[in-house]
Amino acid sequence: MTSRTKQQWDERPDLPSDHFVSADIYTKQDIFDEEVTKLFAKQWKFVAHESELPNKGDFRTAEHAGKPLILYRGQDDVVRCFYNACSHRGSLVVTEPRGNAKYLTCFFHLWSFDGKGACTNITKPDGYDACATVTKDKMGLREVKCVVRLGMIFITLDDQAEEFDDYVGDSLNQLEEVMGTKPMEVFHLHRVNMNANWKQWQETNMELYHEWGHVVNRTTSVAASGYHERKWSIHPNGHGWLEPLKVDYGNYEGWGDRDNLLLPGLMPAEFRVVDLFPNTTVIVRGTTVRIDTTIPIAPGVTILEQRGLGLKEDSAEDRRTRQKHHNQFWGPLGRNLSEDVIFVDAVAKANFSNTAKWGIFARHENMGAQDDEIMRAYYSVWGKWMERRANDPYGNMTAATE
């Protein structure tokens, strides 16, 4: 064994083309810009949980692919999504992050819109008598395709996108009983600003080889019986899930078991993970659910959103227990989140300094927990949408498939 020279370090890995990626996919501005238009503007995206808009008239704002959006629960109790742009002068209609209103009223000229996006009021409308097209029936908001599944709100900016159920297929089956039996609600929401590319976070939720880096994970999960035998299930469109595992929380000093307050359909201490392309992950740990999604800001700037969920029917005491279980792993001061952010920032620093040029996803474990096949499938789908190869993004796409 020996160290490598610069030439050896920089040269293309001697691996199959789908077993490594170029750091350019994380660092280059033009690739990021294409991701916004080719990928994010076309894909279905998780934006919120319906419990964040519990009452008729509730709204909250979001941003996706550079577009400011409004989620609004109308008087018919249906959640819809609209561009946060007034049909008059283009001003933001909603300027608060969340609130409640029977109508959405633009503060600029006081035009109003209802829960279906229809314009209900034009201030002093007689001024438009000479303009036949400026009438309430023709000045509604721009609606965005929106569905609610298992309490999760998904949107797509592409009116021609395939239907959501076709897009996800049976990828949500692992969550049907857990999240669809009893109403759930968000009890924890926090955001983390990361100096990293959005894909680098998503990788931490798929590439489980990194669990060796977590003290708690390698103690309670990797050491648990059956950890390496459970299999990945790879689904079309870049989605995937891992077979459940019974975690041994007693292996970590000071932690007890989690046999009580189980969510529907789960065995004690059960762990599940479902990854949805391109940047959403749902993780279940027996008593609580975590939903990850990211908001890409720039090639090396990402906002991570994490939500913790429990049962809506929880008593105050049960809720405190769920929050404790959530925060031990995933809270801002927990043993998992902060370490993952450190991992991602460490990789990004090497990539963005042009120090590390490649990322290797070459593990084969017969589709076991730490097999990299989910990563290879993910970047295959990424390549099709981007019309680029993840291992050679500035090369000839056609040549790569020959």
C-alpha positions in Angstrom: 0.0 0.0 0.0 1.1 3.5 -0.7 -0.2 7.1 -0.9 -1.0 8.6 -4.3 0.3 11.4 -6.4 -1.9 14.2 -7.6 -2.2 12.5 -10.9 -3.2 9.2 -9.4 -5.6 11.0 -6.9 -7.4 12.9 -9.7 -7.7 10.2 -12.3 -11.0 8.6 -13.0 -11.7 5.6 -10.6 -11.2 2.2 -12.2 -14.8 1.2 -11.5 -18.1 0.6 -13.5 -19.6 3.9 -14.5 -22.5 3.8 -12.1 -20.2 3.0 -9.1 -18.9 6.6 -8.7 -19.9 10.2 -9.2 -18.0 13.4 -10.0 -17.9 16.1 -7.4 -19.0 18.5 -10.2 -22.6 17.4 -9.6 -22.4 19.0 -6.2 -20.3 22.1 -6.9 -21.1 23.5 -10.4 -23.6 26.4 -10.7 -24.8 25.4 -14.1 -25.6 21.9 -13.0 -27.5 23.3 -10.0 -29.4 25.7 -12.3 -30.4 22.8 -14.5 -31.6 20.8 -11.5 -34.0 23.6 -10.7 -35.5 23.6 -14.2 -35.2 20.0 -15.3 -35.7 18.3 -12.0 -37.4 20.3 -9.2 -39.8 22.1 -11.5 -41.0 18.7 -12.8 -41.0 16.4 -9.8 -43.5 15.9 -7.0 -42.2 17.4 -3.8 -43.2 17.0 -0.2 -43.9 20.5 1.2 -45.7 20.1 4.5 -48.0 17.9 6.7 -51.7 18.6 6.7 -51.7 19.1 10.5 -49.8 22.3 9.9 -53.1 23.7 8.4 -55.6 22.1 10.8 -58.5 24.6 10.4 -60.4 26.1 7.5 -58.8 29.3 6.4 -55.3 28.2 7.6 -52.4 29.1 5.3 -48.7 28.7 5.3 -46.0 29.8 2.8 -43.3 27.6 1.2 -40.8 27.9 -1.6 -39.9 25.3 -4.3 -37.7 25.6 -7.3 -37.4 29.3 -6.7 -41.2 29.9 -6.6 -42.9 31.4 -3.6 -46.0 29.3 -2.8 -49.1 29.4 -0.6 -50.7 26.3 0.9 -54.3 27.1 1.9 -57.1 25.1 3.5 -60.3 26.4 2.0 -63.7 26.6 3.5 -64.5 23.3 1.8 -61.7 21.8 4.0 -59.5 21.0 0.9 -55.8 21.9 0.9 -54.7 23.6 -2.3 -51.5 25.2 -3.5 -51.1 28.5 -5.4 -48.2 30.7 -6.6 -47.8 33.4 -3.9 -48.3 36.1 -6.6 -51.2 38.4 -7.1 -52.8 38.2 -10.5 -52.9 42.1 -10.6 -49.3 43.3 -10.2 -47.5 40.2 -9.1 -47.0 41.2 -5.5 -46.7 38.5 -2.9 -50.3 37.9 -1.7 -49.2 36.5 1.7 -46.2 38.0 3.5 -46.6 36.1 6.9 -45.2 32.5 7.1 -48.5 31.3 8.4 -51.9 32.4 9.6 -55.7 32.1 9.1 -58.0 34.1 6.8 -61.3 33.5 5.2 -59.9 35.2 2.0 -56.4 35.8 0.9 -56.1 39.5 0.4 -53.1 41.2 -1.3 -51.9 44.0 0.9 -50.8 46.1 -2.2 -54.2 46.9 -3.7 -56.5 44.7 -1.6 -57.5 42.3 -4.3 -58.9 39.1 -2.6 -59.0 35.4 -3.5 -60.9 32.4 -2.0 -59.8 28.9 -1.1 -60.2 27.7 -4.7 -58.0 30.6 -6.0 -60.9 32.5 -7.5 -60.7 36.3 -7.4 -63.5 37.5 -5.1 -62.7 41.2 -4.9 -61.2 43.9 -7.1 -60.8 47.2 -5.4 -62.9 49.9 -7.2 -63.6 47.6 -10.2 -65.2 50.3 -12.3 -61.8 51.6 -13.2 -61.4 48.5 -15.4 -64.7 48.9 -17.3 -62.8 49.5 -20.5 -60.7 46.3 -20.0 -62.9 43.3 -20.6 -60.2 40.8 -19.5 -59.7 42.4 -16.0 -62.7 40.9 -14.3 -63.0 38.7 -11.2 -63.9 35.6 -13.2 -60.6 35.9 -15.3 -58.2 37.0 -12.6 -57.8 33.9 -10.4 -54.6 32.8 -8.8 -52.2 30.3 -10.5 -53.0 26.9 -9.0 -50.3 24.3 -8.5 -51.1 20.5 -8.6 -51.4 19.3 -5.0 -52.3 16.0 -3.3 -52.4 14.8 0.3 -51.3 11.2 1.0 -51.0 9.8 4.5 -51.3 13.4 5.8 -48.3 14.5 3.7 -48.8 17.3 1.2 -47.0 16.9 -2.1 -47.0 19.5 -5.0 -45.6 19.7 -8.5 -45.1 22.8 -10.6 -45.6 20.8 -13.8 -49.2 20.7 -14.9 -48.3 17.8 -17.2 -46.6 15.7 -14.5 -47.7 12.1 -14.2 -50.3 11.5 -11.4 -48.8 11.3 -8.0 -50.0 7.7 -7.3 -48.3 6.6 -10.6 -45.1 8.5 -9.6 -44.7 6.9 -6.2 -46.2 3.5 -7.1 -46.1 1.2 -4.1 -43.2 3.1 -2.5 -45.4 4.3 0.4 -46.7 0.8 1.3 -44.3 0.7 4.3 -46.0 3.8 5.7 -49.7 3.0 5.0 -50.6 1.5 8.4 -48.2 3.6 10.4 -49.3 7.0 9.1 -52.8 6.2 7.7 -54.6 4.5 10.5 -54.9 7.4 13.0 -54.5 11.1 12.4 -51.0 12.4 13.1 -49.6 15.9 13.7 -46.3 17.7 13.6 -45.0 18.4 17.1 -41.5 19.4 16.0 -40.2 21.5 13.1 -36.7 22.9 12.7 -34.5 24.1 9.9 -30.7 23.7 9.6 -28.6 25.8 7.2 -25.9 23.6 5.7 -22.9 24.5 3.7 -23.4 21.6 1.4 -25.2 20.4 -1.7 -28.8 19.2 -1.3 -27.9 15.7 -2.7 -25.2 15.2 -0.1 -27.9 15.3 2.6 -30.1 12.9 0.7 -27.2 10.5 0.4 -27.0 10.2 4.2 -30.6 8.8 4.2 -29.7 6.2 1.6 -26.0 5.3 2.1 -26.3 3.4 5.4 -22.6 2.5 5.4 -22.2 5.8 7.2 -24.0 4.4 10.2 -20.6 3.2 11.4 -19.9 6.9 12.0 -22.7 7.3 14.5 -22.0 6.1 18.1 -25.7 5.5 18.8 -26.4 3.9 15.4 -23.5 1.4 15.5 -24.5 0.5 19.1 -28.2 0.2 18.8 -28.7 -0.6 15.1 -25.7 -2.0 13.4 -25.1 -4.4 16.3 -28.7 -5.5 16.4 -29.7 -9.0 15.2 -30.6 -9.1 11.5 -29.2 -5.6 10.6 -27.2 -6.7 7.6 -29.7 -9.3 6.4 -32.6 -7.0 5.7 -33.0 -6.0 2.0 -33.4 -2.8 0.0 -36.4 -2.6 -2.2 -35.6 -0.4 -5.3 -38.6 1.2 -7.0 -39.1 3.0 -10.3 -38.5 6.8 -10.4 -35.6 6.7 -7.9 -37.6 5.7 -4.8 -36.7 2.9 -2.3 -37.2 1.5 1.1 -35.5 -0.9 3.5 -37.0 -3.8 5.2 -37.8 -3.1 8.9 -35.4 -3.7 11.8 -35.9 -4.2 15.5 -33.4 -1.8 17.1 -31.8 -2.6 20.5 -32.0 0.7 22.4 -30.9 -1.0 25.6 -27.4 -1.3 24.1 -26.9 2.4 24.6 -26.1 3.3 28.2 -28.8 5.5 29.8 -31.5 4.7 27.2 -34.4 2.3 27.9 -36.6 0.3 25.6 -39.3 1.8 23.4 -42.0 -0.9 23.8 -44.8 1.4 24.6 -46.7 4.1 22.6 -46.1 2.2 19.4 -47.4 3.7 16.2 -50.0 1.6 14.4 -48.7 -1.6 12.7 -45.2 -1.5 14.4 -43.5 -4.0 16.5 -41.5 -2.7 19.6 -38.4 -0.7 18.7 -39.1 -1.1 14.9 -37.2 1.0 12.5 -38.3 1.8 8.9 -37.0 4.1 6.2 -38.6 5.2 2.9 -36.7 7.4 0.4 -38.6 9.4 -2.2 -36.8 10.9 -5.2 -35.4 13.5 -5.3 -35.1 14.8 -1.7 -37.6 13.5 0.8 -37.2 10.8 3.4 -39.6 9.4 5.9 -38.1 7.6 8.9 -40.1 5.7 11.5 -38.7 4.7 14.9 -41.4 2.8 16.8 -42.9 5.7 18.6 -42.3 8.7 16.3 -41.9 9.6 12.6 -39.4 12.0 11.1 -39.9 13.6 7.6 -36.8 15.1 6.0 -36.8 17.4 3.0 -34.4 20.0 1.7 -34.7 23.4 0.1 -31.7 23.9 -2.3 -30.5 27.5 -2.3 -27.2 27.3 -4.2 -24.8 24.6 -5.1 -23.2 24.8 -1.6 -26.2 26.1 0.4 -29.1 24.0 1.5 -31.8 24.4 4.1 -32.8 21.1 5.7 -36.3 20.8 7.1 -37.1 18.1 9.6 -40.5 17.4 11.1 -41.3 15.1 14.0 -44.8 13.6 14.2 -46.9 11.8 16.8 -50.5 10.8 17.1 -53.0 13.6 17.3 -54.9 11.8 20.1 -51.8 11.8 22.4 -52.2 12.9 26.0 -49.7 15.6 27.2 -47.7 12.9 29.0 -47.5 10.6 25.9 -46.6 13.6 23.7 -43.7 14.4 26.0 -42.5 10.8 25.7 -42.6 10.9 22.0 -40.8 14.2 21.9 -38.1 12.8 24.1 -37.7 9.8 21.8 -37.6 12.0 18.8 -35.1 14.5 20.2 -32.7 11.9 21.6 -31.9 11.0 18.0 -33.1 13.9 15.8 -33.5 17.0 17.9 -31.0 19.9 17.4 -29.0 18.6 20.4 -29.6 14.9 19.6 -27.1 12.2 18.9 -27.9 11.8 15.2 -28.8 15.0 13.4 -25.7 17.1 14.4 -23.4 14.2 13.4 -25.0 13.9 10.0 -24.7 17.6 9.4 -21.0 17.4 10.3 -20.5 14.4 7.9 -22.2 16.3 5.1 -20.3 19.5 5.7 -17.0 17.6 5.8 -17.6 16.0 2.4 -18.7 19.3 1.0 -15.6 21.2 2.1 -13.4 18.7 0.3 -15.6 18.8 -2.8 -16.0 22.5 -3.1 -12.2 23.1 -2.5 -11.6 20.8 -5.5 -9.6 18.5 -3.1 -11.9 15.5 -3.5 -13.0 14.9 -7.1 -15.0 11.6 -6.8 -17.5 9.9 -4.6 -17.6 6.1 -4.6 -20.8 4.0 -4.3 -19.3 0.6 -5.0 -20.5 -1.6 -2.1 -22.3 -4.9 -2.9 -24.0 -6.8 -0.1 -26.7 -8.7 -1.9 -29.0 -5.7 -1.5 -28.4 -5.8 2.3 -28.6 -2.7 4.5 -25.2 -1.2 3.5 -25.4 -2.1 -0.2 -25.0 1.0 -2.4 -27.5 -0.2 -5.0 -30.0 2.4 -3.8 -27.4 5.1 -4.6 -26.7 3.7 -8.0 -30.4 3.6 -8.8 -30.8 7.1 -7.5 -28.1 8.6 -9.8 -29.4 6.6 -12.7 -32.7 8.4 -12.4 -31.0 11.7 -11.7 -29.0 11.3 -14.9 -32.1 10.6 -17.0 -33.8 13.8 -15.8 -30.7 15.9 -16.1 -29.5 14.3 -19.4 -26.1 14.0 -17.8 -24.0 11.2 -16.3 -23.3 11.6 -12.6 -19.8 10.3 -13.1 -19.0 12.5 -16.1 -21.6 15.3 -16.2 -19.8 17.3 -18.9 -19.2 14.2 -21.1 -21.3 12.7 -23.9 -24.5 11.2 -22.5 -25.1 9.0 -25.5 -21.6 7.5 -25.3 -22.2 6.6 -21.6 -25.1 4.3 -22.4 -23.5 2.4 -25.3 
